[in-house]
Amino acid sequence: MDSKETEEFYAKLKEQLLETTSWPSTYLYKFIVPTDEDRISQIQTIFDNTGAVIESKKSKKGTYTSLSITVQMKDPDAVIQKYKEVSVVEGVISL
């Protein structure tokens, strides 16, 4: 996605979050990342000191790891900020 598409995506996400959720609220992030301790710990570090509950599960062949992160967020902007922080991790896929 180019930066314009990315900004449109986040704008739409913010709109949906405002319409469907009362804030502050618990939010569930789901990411898939190549199984690599450095990348996984990069994502875990992004959620340090947030009270997040992080569950990880390796794929059948162990090539990828899915991360489910449940965390209390104050508003849609905070949710989007975490997506942006995680997006710099190489090979990560946000679901």
Secondary structure, 3 states (H helix, E strand, C coil): CCHHHHHHHHHHHHHHHHHHCCCCEEEEEEEEEECCHHHHHHHHHHCCCCCCEEEEEECCCCCEEEEEEEEEECCHHHHHHHHHHHCCCCCCEEC
